[in-house]
Amino acid sequence: MIVTSGGYAGAQTITGLQNISFGTLGRSQQVAVLPGNARAAQFRITGLLFLKLRMAISITNLNRSDRTMTLTIRNSDCEYSLNNGSTWLPFTTGTLYQDLTLVSLLPSIYVRVGGTIATGATQQRGNYSGAITLTVTKLGL
């Protein structure tokens, strides 16, 4: 699973820091990665100043030739920190997005994303690929 970034909200950079990892999966197995787990996807947004913005998560399922595994991410799987990871807050605004109003200069916002994946009874071993994308857009003035 790879992390990517997109969009612009006055942010100098949006960086994917770490891919989500579900480890080795067997058949008929469900694995959950909580956002606070070291295996969660991680992003950093830098260069923000006095903005209203929306951070939105989008996903693609994991694919390998003719096989697909569904990755499920809910708001409770997404968290952000405005103080370098000392305090984490869940996404609460809407489905896989969080609106923020920044009232001061922040060196960085950190975002981490967990999720759940389930394999089928006939799931084939191999390399599956997909993406979790964080997009940041400016809202209003």
Short mmCIF file of the C-alpha atoms (twelve columns), coordinates in Angstrom:
data_MODEL
# 
_entry.id   MODEL 
# 
loop_
_atom_site.group_PDB 
_atom_site.id 
_atom_site.type_symbol 
_atom_site.label_atom_id 
_atom_site.label_alt_id 
_atom_site.label_comp_id 
_atom_site.label_asym_id 
_atom_site.label_seq_id 
_atom_site.Cartn_x 
_atom_site.Cartn_y 
_atom_site.Cartn_z 
_atom_site.pdbx_PDB_model_num 
ATOM 1   C CA . MET A 1   0.000   0.000   0.000   1 
ATOM 2   C CA . ILE A 2   1.410   3.388   -0.875  1 
ATOM 3   C CA . VAL A 3   0.600   6.845   0.436   1 
ATOM 4   C CA . THR A 4   0.332   9.773   -1.930  1 
ATOM 5   C CA . SER A 5   -0.641  13.418  -1.619  1 
ATOM 6   C CA . GLY A 6   -2.462  15.972  -3.673  1 
ATOM 7   C CA . GLY A 7   -4.138  19.365  -3.563  1 
ATOM 8   C CA . TYR A 8   -2.926  22.692  -2.273  1 
ATOM 9   C CA . ALA A 9   -4.122  24.922  0.546   1 
ATOM 10  C CA . GLY A 10  -1.226  27.265  1.049   1 
ATOM 11  C CA . ALA A 11  0.752   24.258  2.192   1 
ATOM 12  C CA . GLN A 12  4.343   24.177  1.089   1 
ATOM 13  C CA . THR A 13  4.441   20.379  1.129   1 
ATOM 14  C CA . ILE A 14  2.228   17.380  1.730   1 
ATOM 15  C CA . THR A 15  4.411   14.349  2.312   1 
ATOM 16  C CA . GLY A 16  3.551   10.672  2.622   1 
ATOM 17  C CA . LEU A 17  5.812   9.500   5.458   1 
ATOM 18  C CA . GLN A 18  4.869   5.846   5.792   1 
ATOM 19  C CA . ASN A 19  2.798   3.216   4.002   1 
ATOM 20  C CA . ILE A 20  0.127   1.257   5.830   1 
ATOM 21  C CA . SER A 21  1.185   -2.337  6.484   1 
ATOM 22  C CA . PHE A 22  -1.090  -5.301  7.131   1 
ATOM 23  C CA . GLY A 23  1.732   -7.839  7.349   1 
ATOM 24  C CA . THR A 24  1.438   -11.280 5.771   1 
ATOM 25  C CA . LEU A 25  -2.165  -12.234 5.147   1 
ATOM 26  C CA . GLY A 26  -3.659  -15.699 4.952   1 
ATOM 27  C CA . ARG A 27  -6.939  -16.817 3.420   1 
ATOM 28  C CA . SER A 28  -10.231 -15.896 5.094   1 
ATOM 29  C CA . GLN A 29  -8.542  -13.445 7.427   1 
ATOM 30  C CA . GLN A 30  -9.442  -9.955  8.602   1 
ATOM 31  C CA . VAL A 31  -6.717  -7.608  9.840   1 
ATOM 32  C CA . ALA A 32  -7.243  -4.172  11.379  1 
ATOM 33  C CA . VAL A 33  -4.570  -1.510  11.785  1 
ATOM 34  C CA . LEU A 34  -5.555  1.200   14.255  1 
ATOM 35  C CA . PRO A 35  -4.403  4.757   13.531  1 
ATOM 36  C CA . GLY A 36  -2.186  4.735   16.637  1 
ATOM 37  C CA . ASN A 37  -0.436  1.548   15.508  1 
ATOM 38  C CA . ALA A 38  3.126   1.835   14.204  1 
ATOM 39  C CA . ARG A 39  1.899   0.170   10.965  1 
ATOM 40  C CA . ALA A 40  -0.606  2.966   10.120  1 
ATOM 41  C CA . ALA A 41  -0.100  5.249   7.123   1 
ATOM 42  C CA . GLN A 42  1.399   8.616   8.041   1 
ATOM 43  C CA . PHE A 43  1.462   12.046  6.381   1 
ATOM 44  C CA . ARG A 44  2.921   15.462  7.191   1 
ATOM 45  C CA . ILE A 45  1.574   18.809  5.967   1 
ATOM 46  C CA . THR A 46  3.945   21.767  6.361   1 
ATOM 47  C CA . GLY A 47  3.972   25.494  5.728   1 
ATOM 48  C CA . LEU A 48  0.477   26.395  6.976   1 
ATOM 49  C CA . LEU A 49  -0.562  29.837  8.162   1 
ATOM 50  C CA . PHE A 50  -3.999  31.255  9.077   1 
ATOM 51  C CA . LEU A 51  -6.097  29.042  6.837   1 
ATOM 52  C CA . LYS A 52  -9.406  27.253  6.666   1 
ATOM 53  C CA . LEU A 53  -8.671  23.916  5.092   1 
ATOM 54  C CA . ARG A 54  -10.040 20.458  4.425   1 
ATOM 55  C CA . MET A 55  -7.933  17.328  4.744   1 
ATOM 56  C CA . ALA A 56  -9.542  14.479  2.795   1 
ATOM 57  C CA . ILE A 57  -8.563  10.811  2.599   1 
ATOM 58  C CA . SER A 58  -9.294  8.729   -0.495  1 
ATOM 59  C CA . ILE A 59  -8.431  5.088   -1.084  1 
ATOM 60  C CA . THR A 60  -8.084  2.555   -3.847  1 
ATOM 61  C CA . ASN A 61  -8.561  -1.126  -3.156  1 
ATOM 62  C CA . LEU A 62  -5.632  -3.499  -3.287  1 
ATOM 63  C CA . ASN A 63  -5.309  -5.191  -6.659  1 
ATOM 64  C CA . ARG A 64  -3.231  -7.985  -8.148  1 
ATOM 65  C CA . SER A 65  -4.000  -9.056  -11.731 1 
ATOM 66  C CA . ASP A 66  -7.591  -10.404 -11.463 1 
ATOM 67  C CA . ARG A 67  -7.832  -10.322 -7.645  1 
ATOM 68  C CA . THR A 68  -9.017  -7.481  -5.406  1 
ATOM 69  C CA . MET A 69  -9.076  -6.965  -1.651  1 
ATOM 70  C CA . THR A 70  -11.237 -4.224  -0.181  1 
ATOM 71  C CA . LEU A 71  -9.622  -1.755  2.187   1 
ATOM 72  C CA . THR A 72  -12.104 -0.194  4.602   1 
ATOM 73  C CA . ILE A 73  -11.296 3.134   6.244   1 
ATOM 74  C CA . ARG A 74  -13.713 4.979   8.529   1 
ATOM 75  C CA . ASN A 75  -13.448 8.360   10.276  1 
ATOM 76  C CA . SER A 76  -12.398 6.550   13.455  1 
ATOM 77  C CA . ASP A 77  -9.383  5.217   11.491  1 
ATOM 78  C CA . CYS A 78  -8.136  8.768   10.738  1 
ATOM 79  C CA . GLU A 79  -6.424  11.088  13.223  1 
ATOM 80  C CA . TYR A 80  -4.494  14.348  13.080  1 
ATOM 81  C CA . SER A 81  -2.113  16.194  15.377  1 
ATOM 82  C CA . LEU A 82  -1.480  19.930  15.574  1 
ATOM 83  C CA . ASN A 83  1.345   19.583  18.127  1 
ATOM 84  C CA . ASN A 84  3.891   17.176  16.609  1 
ATOM 85  C CA . GLY A 85  2.101   14.052  17.777  1 
ATOM 86  C CA . SER A 86  1.629   14.907  21.457  1 
ATOM 87  C CA . THR A 87  -2.168  14.908  21.065  1 
ATOM 88  C CA . TRP A 88  -4.176  13.114  18.385  1 
ATOM 89  C CA . LEU A 89  -7.735  14.020  17.383  1 
ATOM 90  C CA . PRO A 90  -10.105 11.842  15.305  1 
ATOM 91  C CA . PHE A 91  -11.670 13.027  12.067  1 
ATOM 92  C CA . THR A 92  -15.178 14.180  13.032  1 
ATOM 93  C CA . THR A 93  -16.338 16.589  10.318  1 
ATOM 94  C CA . GLY A 94  -17.528 14.153  7.649   1 
ATOM 95  C CA . THR A 95  -16.830 10.904  5.880   1 
ATOM 96  C CA . LEU A 96  -13.028 10.690  5.529   1 
ATOM 97  C CA . TYR A 97  -12.430 14.417  5.747   1 
ATOM 98  C CA . GLN A 98  -11.650 16.947  8.446   1 
ATOM 99  C CA . ASP A 99  -12.117 20.718  8.261   1 
ATOM 100 C CA . LEU A 100 -9.753  22.927  10.269  1 
ATOM 101 C CA . THR A 101 -9.314  26.628  10.898  1 
ATOM 102 C CA . LEU A 102 -5.734  27.469  11.747  1 
ATOM 103 C CA . VAL A 103 -5.342  30.623  13.816  1 
ATOM 104 C CA . SER A 104 -1.573  30.650  14.067  1 
ATOM 105 C CA . LEU A 105 1.515   29.495  12.240  1 
ATOM 106 C CA . LEU A 106 1.914   25.731  12.497  1 
ATOM 107 C CA . PRO A 107 5.161   24.101  11.460  1 
ATOM 108 C CA . SER A 108 3.348   20.840  10.640  1 
ATOM 109 C CA . ILE A 109 0.120   18.896  10.841  1 
ATOM 110 C CA . TYR A 110 0.539   15.143  11.116  1 
ATOM 111 C CA . VAL A 111 -2.105  12.706  9.882   1 
ATOM 112 C CA . ARG A 112 -2.228  8.963   10.451  1 
ATOM 113 C CA . VAL A 113 -4.612  6.494   8.853   1 
ATOM 114 C CA . GLY A 114 -5.464  2.930   9.800   1 
ATOM 115 C CA . GLY A 115 -7.979  0.582   8.240   1 
ATOM 116 C CA . THR A 116 -9.284  -2.950  7.911   1 
ATOM 117 C CA . ILE A 117 -8.700  -5.482  5.168   1 
ATOM 118 C CA . ALA A 118 -10.343 -8.865  4.674   1 
ATOM 119 C CA . THR A 119 -9.158  -11.718 2.466   1 
ATOM 120 C CA . GLY A 120 -11.439 -14.233 0.825   1 
ATOM 121 C CA . ALA A 121 -11.362 -18.027 1.022   1 
ATOM 122 C CA . THR A 122 -9.705  -18.192 -2.415  1 
ATOM 123 C CA . GLN A 123 -7.430  -15.166 -2.039  1 
ATOM 124 C CA . GLN A 124 -4.117  -15.684 -3.804  1 
ATOM 125 C CA . ARG A 125 -0.779  -14.796 -2.253  1 
ATOM 126 C CA . GLY A 126 1.266   -12.185 -4.021  1 
ATOM 127 C CA . ASN A 127 1.930   -8.495  -4.281  1 
ATOM 128 C CA . TYR A 128 -1.163  -6.322  -4.136  1 
ATOM 129 C CA . SER A 129 -1.002  -2.598  -4.691  1 
ATOM 130 C CA . GLY A 130 -3.312  0.297   -3.907  1 
ATOM 131 C CA . ALA A 131 -3.121  3.794   -2.464  1 
ATOM 132 C CA . ILE A 132 -4.227  6.001   0.397   1 
ATOM 133 C CA . THR A 133 -4.209  9.629   -0.724  1 
ATOM 134 C CA . LEU A 134 -4.338  12.754  1.457   1 
ATOM 135 C CA . THR A 135 -5.617  15.842  -0.350  1 
ATOM 136 C CA . VAL A 136 -5.571  19.276  1.287   1 
ATOM 137 C CA . THR A 137 -7.765  22.050  -0.096  1 
ATOM 138 C CA . LYS A 138 -8.402  25.607  1.001   1 
ATOM 139 C CA . LEU A 139 -11.901 26.504  2.189   1 
ATOM 140 C CA . GLY A 140 -13.226 30.047  1.815   1 
ATOM 141 C CA . LEU A 141 -11.148 32.984  2.985   1 
# 
